[in-house]
């Protein structure tokens, strides 16, 4: 029993170090390929469309639900202490700095990250990647770079959209359930949220997009054993990208607060 747990721990630890090393090399090679060229602009536009416009409905439902639930929860909780008037400030600040980028990143990890892994994995199984390499074209430049850049461009825009929809949902619940006037709610949001608050969420979304796209490309490129391996790659991508988003959010938040304190 102990030996089995030890072996599982060692295997997971080894896989973790392999992922860190492999993803670092993949990111480095992608940066070199982007620098050297050629730049496949049409492929980049397609990836932005796949990652961005096709995710609007998912982000809309998620952000609206989160904004409404958070407003209701804080409103009911603070109502006991006469603090209902502080709900707009709390919801707006927590959504823009944390909930918007994090939940949008998690949703995109499940949709776009899994899609990248399955698509790249299918290309590896059908030997399309080997064919691209045989034609003298870099698979990194043609497959990996457009997906990383496309996700890093699309996710900040989705985060802006999520913030807007979440605030609309919060205003709706504040007016219908808590008796707060929409004009009052909106004015408190505008008073509370500063440019640095908004930019901190957007900066996080760029890093989250990097985590998602690199994870998907890494596990997709490692597919070797057919369709079953493709399924495992998609599962690993979603799990690893979600963990990186949640863990990375803590360190990014700490770094941004330290940076703001140093600047101010």
C-alpha positions in Angstrom: 0.0 0.0 0.0 2.7 2.5 1.0 4.9 1.4 -2.0 1.9 2.0 -4.3 1.3 5.5 -3.0 5.0 6.3 -3.2 5.2 5.1 -6.8 2.1 7.2 -7.7 3.6 10.2 -6.0 6.9 9.8 -7.8 5.1 9.3 -11.1 3.0 12.5 -10.6 6.1 14.4 -9.5 8.0 13.3 -12.6 5.1 14.2 -14.9 4.9 17.6 -13.2 8.6 18.3 -13.9 8.3 17.0 -17.4 5.4 19.3 -18.0 7.3 22.3 -16.6 10.4 21.6 -18.7 8.5 20.7 -21.9 6.1 23.7 -21.7 9.1 26.0 -21.1 10.9 24.7 -24.1 7.6 24.9 -26.2 7.1 28.5 -25.1 10.8 29.3 -25.9 10.6 27.7 -29.3 7.3 29.5 -30.1 8.9 32.8 -29.2 11.9 32.0 -31.5 9.5 30.9 -34.3 7.6 34.2 -33.9 10.8 36.2 -34.1 12.2 34.4 -37.1 8.9 34.1 -39.1 7.1 33.5 -41.3 4.0 34.9 -39.6 0.8 33.1 -40.5 -1.7 35.9 -40.1 -4.7 34.0 -41.6 -4.2 31.1 -39.1 -4.0 33.7 -36.3 -7.3 35.3 -37.3 -8.9 31.8 -37.4 -7.7 31.0 -33.9 -8.9 34.4 -32.5 -12.3 33.7 -34.0 -12.4 30.1 -32.6 -11.3 31.2 -29.2 -13.2 34.4 -29.0 -16.4 34.8 -30.9 -17.5 31.2 -30.3 -17.1 31.6 -26.6 -19.3 34.7 -26.1 -22.5 32.7 -25.2 -20.6 30.6 -22.6 -19.0 33.7 -21.1 -22.3 35.6 -21.1 -24.2 32.9 -19.2 -21.4 32.3 -16.7 -20.6 36.0 -15.9 -24.3 37.0 -15.7 -25.0 34.1 -13.3 -21.9 35.0 -11.1 -22.8 38.7 -11.0 -26.3 38.0 -9.9 -25.4 35.3 -7.3 -22.7 37.4 -5.8 -25.0 40.4 -5.5 -27.7 38.3 -3.9 -25.3 36.6 -1.4 -23.6 39.8 -0.3 -26.9 41.6 -0.2 -28.6 39.1 2.1 -25.5 38.8 4.2 -24.9 42.5 4.7 -28.6 43.3 5.1 -28.4 41.9 8.6 -25.9 44.6 9.5 -27.4 47.4 7.5 -24.6 47.3 5.0 -26.6 46.8 1.8 -25.3 50.1 0.4 -21.8 48.6 0.3 -22.9 45.7 -2.0 -22.1 47.6 -5.3 -18.5 48.4 -4.2 -17.8 44.8 -3.0 -19.3 43.1 -6.0 -17.7 45.4 -8.6 -14.2 45.3 -7.1 -14.2 41.5 -6.5 -15.6 40.8 -10.0 -13.2 43.1 -11.9 -10.1 42.0 -10.1 -10.8 38.3 -9.5 -14.1 36.7 -10.5 -14.3 38.0 -14.1 -10.8 36.9 -15.3 -10.7 33.7 -13.2 -14.1 32.3 -14.2 -13.6 33.4 -17.8 -10.3 31.6 -17.8 -11.7 28.5 -16.4 -14.5 28.4 -18.9 -12.1 29.0 -21.8 -9.8 26.3 -20.4 -12.7 23.8 -20.7 -13.7 24.9 -24.2 -10.7 26.3 -26.0 -7.9 24.4 -24.1 -9.6 21.0 -24.7 -10.2 22.0 -28.3 -6.6 22.8 -28.9 -5.4 19.6 -27.3 -7.8 17.4 -29.3 -7.1 19.3 -32.6 -3.3 19.2 -32.2 -3.5 15.6 -30.9 -5.5 14.5 -33.9 -3.0 16.1 -36.2 -0.2 14.2 -34.4 -2.1 10.9 -34.7 -2.8 11.4 -38.4 0.9 12.4 -39.0 -0.1 15.9 -40.3 2.6 17.4 -38.0 5.2 15.1 -39.6 4.0 16.1 -43.0 4.4 19.8 -42.2 7.9 19.1 -41.0 8.7 17.1 -44.1 7.6 20.1 -46.3 10.2 22.2 -44.6 7.7 24.2 -42.5 8.0 24.6 -38.7 5.1 22.9 -36.9 5.7 25.3 -34.0 5.2 28.4 -36.3 2.2 27.0 -38.1 0.4 25.1 -35.3 1.5 26.4 -31.9 2.2 30.1 -32.4 -1.2 31.0 -33.9 -3.0 29.1 -31.1 -1.0 30.8 -28.3 -1.3 34.3 -29.8 -5.0 33.8 -30.7 -5.9 32.8 -27.1 -3.8 35.6 -25.6 -5.6 38.1 -27.8 -9.1 36.7 -27.4 -9.2 36.1 -23.6 -8.7 39.8 -22.5 -11.6 40.8 -24.8 -13.8 38.1 -23.3 -12.8 39.3 -19.8 -14.0 42.8 -20.7 -17.2 41.4 -22.0 -17.6 39.2 -18.8 -17.1 42.3 -16.6 -19.7 44.2 -18.4 -22.3 41.4 -18.4 -21.5 40.6 -14.7 -22.1 44.2 -13.7 -25.4 44.3 -15.6 -26.5 41.1 -13.8 -25.5 42.7 -10.5 -27.4 45.9 -11.2 -30.5 43.8 -12.1 -30.5 41.8 -8.9 -29.6 44.9 -6.8 -32.7 46.6 -8.2 -35.1 43.7 -8.1 -34.0 41.9 -4.9 -32.3 44.5 -2.7 -34.2 47.6 -3.6 -31.1 49.5 -4.8 -31.7 52.0 -7.5 -29.8 51.2 -10.8 -28.4 54.8 -10.9 -27.1 54.4 -7.4 -25.6 51.0 -8.2 -23.9 52.2 -11.3 -22.5 55.3 -9.7 -21.0 53.3 -6.9 -19.4 50.9 -9.4 -17.8 53.8 -11.3 -16.6 55.4 -8.0 -15.0 52.2 -6.8 -13.4 50.6 -9.8 -10.2 52.4 -10.9 -8.1 51.9 -14.0 -5.5 49.9 -12.0 -8.3 47.5 -10.8 -9.4 47.0 -14.4 -5.9 46.6 -15.8 -5.0 44.0 -13.1 -7.8 41.7 -14.3 -6.8 42.1 -17.9 -3.1 41.4 -17.1 -4.2 38.2 -15.4 -6.3 37.2 -18.4 -3.2 37.4 -20.6 -1.3 35.0 -18.3 -4.3 32.7 -18.0 -4.6 32.5 -21.8 -0.9 31.6 -22.0 -1.4 28.8 -19.4 -4.4 27.4 -21.4 -2.8 27.5 -24.9 0.6 26.2 -23.9 -1.0 23.3 -21.9 -3.2 22.4 -24.9 -0.4 22.5 -27.4 2.0 20.6 -25.1 -0.3 17.7 -24.4 -1.6 17.7 -28.0 1.9 17.4 -29.4 2.7 14.5 -27.1 -0.2 12.3 -28.4 1.2 9.1 -29.9 -1.1 6.2 -29.3 -4.3 7.1 -31.2 -7.7 8.4 -30.3 -7.6 7.2 -26.7 -4.5 9.2 -26.1 -6.3 12.3 -27.6 -9.0 12.0 -24.9 -6.3 11.8 -22.2 -4.6 14.8 -23.6 -7.8 16.9 -23.5 -8.5 15.8 -19.9 -4.9 16.6 -18.8 -5.1 20.0 -20.5 -8.3 21.1 -18.7 -7.1 19.9 -15.3 -3.6 21.4 -15.6 -4.8 24.7 -17.1 -7.4 25.1 -14.4 -4.8 24.4 -11.7 -2.4 26.8 -13.2 -5.1 29.5 -13.4 -6.1 29.1 -9.7 -2.6 28.8 -8.4 -1.2 31.5 -10.7 -4.0 33.9 -9.7 -2.7 34.0 -6.1 0.9 34.9 -7.2 -0.3 37.3 -9.8 -2.5 39.0 -7.3 0.3 39.3 -4.8 2.7 40.6 -7.5 0.2 43.2 -8.8 -0.6 44.5 -5.3 3.2 44.8 -4.6 3.7 46.6 -7.9 0.8 49.0 -7.1 2.2 49.7 -3.7 5.7 50.3 -5.1 4.3 52.7 -7.9 2.0 54.6 -5.5 
